[in-house]
């Protein structure tokens, strides 16, 4: 099973692609890496991961076995840090608004897809 959503951030001219899957998460990560001509396959097994290959698209991967408040917050932190660093934004209020918006969108998506949140 794989579910995905694209969250547009018009203010920053980019999209955050959220991919939630069960099974071997490395396969989904490597599909995206291959699409962006990233040569080395991803071999580590992870609960979640954030990737970006350009300033206009960021990817967040979550494995359903580890879909928790902790993992969601962890990866959202990474994506917002990358997004704002790419744009040389150091002002915390902008970062806080982006992470708040993305958090709401991710949780709405999880609820819509009726996915189970784990503890931890």
C-alpha positions as a printed Julia matrix, in Angstrom:
120×3 Matrix{Float64}:
  0.0    0.0     0.0
  1.17   3.49   -0.85
 -0.68   6.77   -0.44
  0.64  10.12   -1.49
 -0.34  13.76   -1.5
  1.22  16.93   -2.86
  1.09  19.99   -0.63
  1.59  23.19   -2.61
  3.37  26.1    -0.98
  2.72  28.92   -3.42
  4.54  31.49   -1.27
  7.75  29.48   -1.68
  7.04  28.2    -5.22
  7.39  24.58   -4.24
  5.58  21.35   -3.46
  6.03  18.97   -0.56
  5.26  15.42   -1.71
  4.23  13.18    1.19
  4.55   9.43    0.59
  3.28   6.95    3.18
  3.86   3.27    2.51
  4.09  -0.14    4.07
  6.49  -2.85    2.95
 10.03  -1.9     1.98
 10.24   1.91    2.18
 13.6    1.81    0.4
 11.84   0.81   -2.85
  9.75   3.99   -2.76
 12.77   6.12   -1.86
 14.81   4.59   -4.68
 12.01   5.18   -7.23
 12.22   8.89   -6.44
 16.03   8.83   -6.43
 16.05   7.15   -9.85
 13.55   9.69  -11.2
 16.0   12.44  -10.21
 18.99  10.51  -11.59
 20.51  10.0    -8.16
 22.98   7.2    -8.87
 23.47   5.51   -5.49
 20.6    3.37   -4.23
 19.31   4.09   -0.76
 20.07   1.05    1.41
 19.26   2.08    5.0
 15.93   1.01    6.45
 14.21   4.05    7.98
 10.98   5.05    9.72
 10.88   8.27    7.72
 13.06  10.34    5.44
 13.16  13.77    3.84
 14.77  14.31    0.44
 15.09  17.19   -1.98
 16.83  17.46   -5.31
 15.8   21.05   -6.09
 14.15  24.06   -4.5
 10.78  23.34   -6.09
 10.06  19.86   -4.73
 10.63  18.23   -1.38
  9.77  14.65   -0.46
  8.79  13.2     2.89
  8.57   9.42    3.25
  6.85   7.71    6.17
  6.56   3.99    6.85
  3.16   2.97    8.24
  4.78   0.87   11.0
  6.37   4.02   12.42
  3.69   6.6    11.63
  3.65   8.45   14.94
  3.45  12.05   16.16
  7.19  11.82   16.77
  8.09  10.65   13.25
  5.72  13.14   11.62
  7.21  16.05   13.58
 10.75  14.83   12.97
 10.43  14.76    9.17
  8.43  18.0     9.03
 11.24  19.7    10.91
 13.75  18.48    8.32
 11.66  19.58    5.34
 11.04  23.06    6.77
 14.71  23.45    7.7
 15.75  22.46    4.14
 13.09  24.62    2.5
 14.01  27.73    4.5
 17.78  27.16    4.2
 17.4   26.88    0.43
 15.8   30.33    0.48
 18.18  31.82    3.07
 15.27  32.37    5.49
 16.48  32.58    9.06
 13.44  34.28   10.58
 11.74  31.82   12.93
  8.21  33.12   12.52
  8.18  32.19    8.83
  9.53  28.76    9.67
  6.88  28.3    12.37
  4.04  29.23   10.01
  5.28  26.77    7.36
  5.65  23.9     9.82
  2.21  24.65   11.25
  0.59  24.61    7.83
  2.37  21.43    6.76
  1.5   19.71   10.04
 -2.18  20.46    9.57
 -2.1   19.24    5.97
 -0.28  15.99    6.83
 -2.67  15.18    9.69
 -5.71  15.95    7.51
 -4.32  13.59    4.86
 -3.7   10.83    7.42
 -7.24  11.24    8.75
 -8.72  11.22    5.23
 -6.87   7.99    4.38
 -7.86   6.48    7.77
 -4.29   5.59    8.63
 -3.42   4.51   12.15
 -1.01   6.57   14.24
  1.38   4.56   16.39
  2.67   5.49   19.83
  6.23   6.72   20.03
